[in-house]
Amino acid sequence: MRVLITDGNERVALAVARSLVRAGHAVVVAAPTRLSLAGVSRGSRPRALRADPLADPPQYAAEVGRIAKDEDAEIVLPLTDASVEAVLEFRRALPANVTVPLPDLETYRAASDKARLLALAEASGFGVPETRVINAPQDADEVLRAFDFFPAIVKPHRSVITGGGVRRKTQVTQVPDSTACRRALAALPKAAFPVLLQRTVRGVGEGFFALRWDGRMVAMFAHRRLREKPPAGGVSVYRESIALDEALVGPGVRLLEALGWQGVAMIECRRDQATGRPMVIEVNGRFWGSLQLAIDAGVDFPALLVRCAAGEHVPECRDYRLGVRSRWFWGDVDHLYLRLRDARVGSRSRALLDFFRIRPGRDRSEVGRWRDPAPFVVETLQWLRILPHGT
């Protein structure tokens, strides 16, 4: 099949492109820059996509539609929250014969709304962090007076918000005390509310990943975060495949069933070190940044999704290799730098030892591959700011 992938500068786009090329599909990668991670990967065909899904969603969807028509694409895969929302909201801009293997816009937004998701996650069997909801900026003082736990997390209800006809990304902010919390809340636009103020969960990050299609769980996978950027909690830079624990699988399946989910999804959790219970952090209704680990371990989500979208009956896939590790090299460099800069994070000597420890046969480089070296070269030049990242 001919598949158009957006967001070519994202690592997830590279993982999707490599998967689908290996499966024999014709892959077109759209990106705002001339050189992109996925666009330079072997077997991919790059295309320029200049419109910004945040600044001009209708124009973005229209340009995706034109590229899909030019390339005779049968499937379109948007890969970030901004591009997914633009494509789903303005789906009519795409050719009628193109498949977008995602849930409908209402379902996607329901899963993306962190405030609404808390009750559903708890009803499904997950733990949820202790939370206060600040419905509007003027409610902040009253909530903070009753809020007695720090450090905490300030979390807008959605990662992409619309205010005054303009879309923008939001960020999750860690706050050590009430003063920092007030500053973080004051910096947020009104459209970011309701905002969640959550107690920090002490424990290891874990993820449950799934493909659900036509009411059936097709594939499942789980991993544990070993290192993150920033070190106290953020994007995973080093992670390991783990067994499908029922404490993750049972609630995860029930949550996706309750949403009526169609497509891939990631449920991000932290395993509370005091209780051992997975605590829901958020749900991503699209392919996730660490996708390459699942593929390396034996669950090829992009290829399976395309087969489902093509109408095949795909056998259930939940067996994979345990203990496989994936490392995002330049993200791990950033992690090391932050560890060395701040002695409060942990031992500097331990940080250096962990960084240089290589486990032959278990560690895989997420981006760098001997048979496909160009993406790592492009990423290195982007990290050095010689090339633009484009996002």
C-alpha positions in Angstrom: 0.0 0.0 0.0 1.0 3.6 -0.4 1.2 5.4 3.0 1.7 9.1 3.7 3.4 9.8 7.1 3.4 13.4 8.5 5.8 14.9 11.1 8.9 13.6 9.5 11.3 15.1 12.0 9.8 13.1 14.9 11.5 9.9 16.0 8.1 8.2 15.9 7.9 9.0 12.2 11.2 7.3 11.6 10.1 4.2 13.5 6.8 4.1 11.4 8.7 4.6 8.2 11.2 1.9 8.8 8.5 -0.5 9.8 6.4 0.1 6.8 9.2 0.1 4.3 10.4 -3.3 5.7 6.8 -4.6 5.3 6.9 -3.7 1.6 4.8 -0.6 1.6 5.5 2.6 -0.4 6.2 5.3 2.2 6.0 9.0 1.6 7.2 11.3 4.5 6.0 14.8 4.8 8.0 17.4 6.8 8.5 21.2 7.0 12.3 20.9 6.4 14.2 19.7 3.3 15.9 17.0 5.4 14.1 15.1 8.1 14.7 12.0 10.2 12.2 9.9 8.5 12.5 11.5 5.1 16.1 10.5 4.7 15.5 6.9 5.8 16.1 4.1 3.3 13.1 3.5 1.1 11.2 6.7 2.1 10.1 9.4 -0.3 10.3 12.9 1.2 7.8 15.6 0.5 7.6 19.2 1.8 4.7 20.1 4.0 4.9 23.8 4.8 1.6 24.5 6.6 1.6 24.5 10.4 -1.1 22.4 12.1 -1.2 24.7 15.0 -1.2 28.1 13.2 -3.5 27.0 10.3 -5.2 23.6 10.8 -7.5 23.9 7.7 -4.6 24.8 5.4 -2.5 22.0 7.0 -5.2 19.4 6.3 -5.7 20.7 2.8 -1.9 20.4 2.1 -1.9 16.9 3.5 -4.8 16.1 1.2 -3.0 17.5 -1.9 0.1 15.4 -1.1 -2.0 12.3 -0.6 -3.7 12.9 -3.9 -0.4 13.6 -5.7 1.2 10.4 -4.3 -1.9 8.2 -4.7 -1.8 7.5 -1.0 -4.2 5.0 0.4 -3.5 5.6 4.1 -2.5 8.8 5.9 -0.9 8.7 9.3 -0.6 11.9 11.3 1.8 11.5 14.2 1.6 14.4 16.7 -1.3 15.8 18.6 -1.4 18.9 16.5 -1.4 17.1 13.2 -3.9 14.4 14.4 -6.4 17.1 15.5 -6.0 19.1 12.2 -6.5 16.0 10.0 -9.4 14.6 12.1 -11.2 18.0 12.3 -10.8 18.8 8.6 -11.0 15.2 7.3 -13.0 16.4 4.4 -9.9 18.0 2.9 -8.4 14.6 2.2 -9.4 12.4 -0.8 -12.5 10.4 0.0 -10.7 7.1 -0.8 -7.9 7.7 1.8 -8.1 5.9 5.1 -7.0 7.6 8.4 -6.8 4.7 10.9 -7.6 6.7 14.0 -10.7 7.1 16.2 -13.1 9.9 15.4 -12.4 13.4 16.6 -14.8 13.3 19.6 -13.3 10.0 20.9 -9.7 11.3 20.3 -10.5 14.5 22.3 -12.2 12.5 25.1 -9.0 10.5 25.5 -6.8 13.6 25.3 -8.8 15.5 28.0 -6.8 14.8 31.2 -9.4 16.2 33.5 -12.3 14.1 32.0 -10.1 11.0 31.8 -9.4 10.7 35.6 -12.8 9.3 36.5 -12.8 6.9 33.6 -9.3 5.6 34.4 -10.3 5.1 38.0 -13.5 3.3 37.1 -11.4 1.0 34.8 -9.2 0.0 37.7 -6.2 2.3 37.5 -4.9 4.4 40.3 -5.0 8.2 39.8 -2.7 10.7 41.5 -4.1 12.9 44.2 -5.5 15.8 42.2 -7.1 19.2 42.6 -8.8 20.7 39.5 -8.5 24.4 39.0 -11.5 25.2 36.7 -10.6 28.8 36.0 -7.7 31.2 36.7 -9.7 33.0 39.4 -10.1 29.7 41.3 -6.3 29.2 41.8 -6.0 31.0 45.2 -8.9 29.0 46.8 -7.5 25.6 45.5 -4.0 26.4 46.6 -5.1 27.3 50.1 -6.5 23.7 50.5 -3.5 22.1 48.6 -1.0 20.8 51.1 1.4 18.6 49.1 4.4 19.7 47.1 6.3 19.0 44.9 3.5 18.8 42.4 2.6 18.8 38.7 0.7 21.6 37.0 -1.0 19.9 34.0 -3.3 21.7 31.5 -6.3 19.6 30.6 -5.1 19.1 27.0 -1.8 19.2 25.3 -3.2 21.3 22.4 -5.6 24.1 23.2 -7.6 26.6 21.2 -8.0 30.2 22.4 -9.1 33.2 20.4 -9.1 31.1 17.3 -5.4 30.1 17.7 -4.1 26.7 18.7 -1.0 26.2 20.8 0.8 23.5 22.7 0.9 23.3 26.4 3.5 21.9 28.8 3.4 20.0 32.0 5.3 21.8 34.7 6.9 20.5 37.8 6.6 22.9 40.7 8.5 22.5 44.0 6.3 24.9 46.1 3.3 27.2 46.1 5.2 30.2 44.8 6.4 28.3 41.7 2.9 26.9 41.3 1.4 30.4 41.2 3.9 31.5 38.6 3.2 28.5 36.4 -0.6 29.0 36.6 -0.3 32.7 35.9 1.7 31.9 32.7 -1.1 29.7 31.3 -3.7 31.1 28.9 -7.3 30.9 29.9 -7.9 28.1 27.3 -5.6 25.8 29.2 -8.1 25.6 32.1 -9.3 23.4 33.7 -5.8 22.7 35.0 -4.9 19.7 37.1 -2.7 20.1 40.1 -1.4 16.7 41.0 0.8 15.2 43.7 4.0 13.8 42.3 3.9 10.0 42.1 7.1 8.4 43.4 7.9 5.4 41.3 9.1 4.0 38.0 7.4 5.0 34.7 5.6 2.2 32.8 3.6 2.2 29.7 0.8 0.0 28.3 0.5 0.1 24.5 -2.3 -1.4 22.4 -3.9 -1.7 19.0 -7.7 -2.1 19.2 -9.6 -2.6 16.0 -13.3 -3.3 15.3 -13.8 -3.9 19.0 -11.0 -6.4 19.4 -7.6 -6.1 21.1 -5.2 -6.9 18.3 -1.8 -6.2 19.9 -0.4 -5.3 23.3 3.0 -4.4 24.7 4.5 -2.9 27.9 7.7 -1.2 28.8 9.5 0.4 31.8 11.3 3.7 31.7 14.9 3.4 32.8 16.1 7.0 32.2 14.1 10.2 31.4 14.7 13.7 30.3 14.5 15.6 32.5 15.8 13.0 35.0 13.0 13.7 37.6 10.4 12.7 35.0 9.8 13.5 31.3 10.5 11.9 27.9 12.0 8.4 28.1 15.5 8.2 26.7 16.3 4.6 27.8 13.6 2.0 28.3 13.1 -1.8 28.5 10.4 -4.2 27.4 8.6 -5.9 30.3 5.9 -8.5 30.8 2.2 -7.7 30.4 1.3 -7.4 34.0 -2.4 -7.8 34.7 -2.3 -4.6 36.8 -1.6 -2.8 33.5 -3.5 -5.0 31.0 -6.8 -5.3 32.8 -7.4 -1.6 33.5 -5.9 -0.7 30.1 -8.2 -2.9 28.1 -11.3 -1.7 30.1 -10.3 1.9 29.6 -10.0 1.5 25.8 -13.2 -0.4 25.7 -15.0 2.4 27.6 -13.7 4.9 25.1 -14.8 2.8 22.2 -11.3 3.0 20.9 -10.2 2.4 17.3 -6.5 2.4 16.5 -3.3 2.5 18.5 -3.0 4.1 22.0 -0.5 4.5 24.8 -1.5 4.6 28.5 1.4 6.2 30.4 1.6 5.3 34.1 3.9 5.5 37.1 4.1 2.4 39.4 3.6 3.9 42.9 6.6 2.7 44.9 4.5 2.7 48.1 1.6 0.6 46.8 2.9 -1.1 43.6 -0.2 0.2 41.8 0.0 1.7 38.3 -1.1 5.4 38.5 -2.4 6.9 35.2 -0.5 9.9 33.9 -2.1 10.4 30.5 -3.4 8.6 27.4 -1.9 9.3 23.9 -4.3 8.3 21.2 -1.6 8.0 18.5 1.8 6.4 17.9 4.2 7.2 20.8 7.8 8.4 20.9 9.4 5.2 22.0 7.6 3.1 19.4 10.9 1.6 18.1 11.3 -0.5 21.2 8.0 -2.3 20.7 9.0 -3.0 17.1 12.5 -4.3 18.1 10.9 -6.5 20.8 8.6 -8.1 18.2 5.3 -6.1 18.2 5.3 -4.2 14.9 2.4 -1.8 15.6 2.7 0.2 12.3 2.6 -2.8 10.1 -0.2 -4.4 12.1 -2.3 -1.1 12.0 -1.9 -0.9 8.2 -3.0 -4.5 7.8 -6.1 -3.7 10.0 -6.9 -0.6 7.9 -6.6 -2.7 4.7 -9.4 -5.0 6.0 -7.3 -8.0 7.0 -8.1 -10.1 10.0 -4.9 -9.9 12.0 -4.2 -12.6 14.6 -3.7 -11.3 18.2 -0.2 -10.3 19.0 0.9 -10.2 22.6 4.1 -12.3 22.6 7.4 -10.5 22.4 11.0 -10.6 23.8 11.4 -9.3 27.3 14.4 -7.3 28.5 15.0 -5.6 25.1 16.3 -2.1 25.7 16.1 0.9 23.4 18.3 4.1 23.8 17.7 7.5 22.3 21.3 8.5 22.2 21.0 12.3 22.0 18.2 12.3 24.5 20.5 10.3 26.8 23.3 12.8 26.3 20.9 15.5 27.5 19.9 13.4 30.5 23.6 12.9 31.4 24.2 16.7 31.1 21.3 17.4 33.4 22.5 14.8 35.9 26.1 16.2 35.9 24.8 19.8 36.2 22.6 19.2 39.2 24.1 17.2 42.1 20.7 16.9 43.7 19.5 14.5 41.0 21.9 11.8 42.0 25.5 10.6 41.9 27.6 12.1 39.0 29.9 9.0 38.9 26.8 6.7 38.7 25.4 8.8 35.9 28.6 8.5 33.9 28.8 4.7 34.6 25.2 4.2 33.5 25.7 6.2 30.3 28.7 4.3 29.1 27.5 0.8 30.1 26.6 -1.1 27.0 24.7 -4.4 27.1 25.5 -6.4 23.9 22.5 -8.2 22.5 20.1 -6.3 24.7 20.6 -2.6 23.9 19.4 -1.2 20.6 19.9 2.3 19.3 16.6 3.9 18.6 17.8 6.2 15.7 21.3 4.9 14.8 21.2 1.8 12.5 24.1 0.6 10.4 21.9 -0.3 7.5 20.1 3.1 7.7 22.7 5.6 8.9 21.3 8.8 7.4 18.7 9.6 10.1 21.3 9.6 12.8 23.4 12.0 10.8 20.5 14.3 10.3 19.5 14.1 14.0 23.1 14.8 15.1 23.2 17.9 12.9 19.8 19.0 14.3 21.1 18.4 17.9 24.1 20.6 17.1 21.7 23.2 15.6 23.4 23.0 12.2 20.2 21.8 10.7 16.7 23.1 11.7 14.4 20.6 13.5 11.4 22.2 12.0 9.1 22.0 15.1 
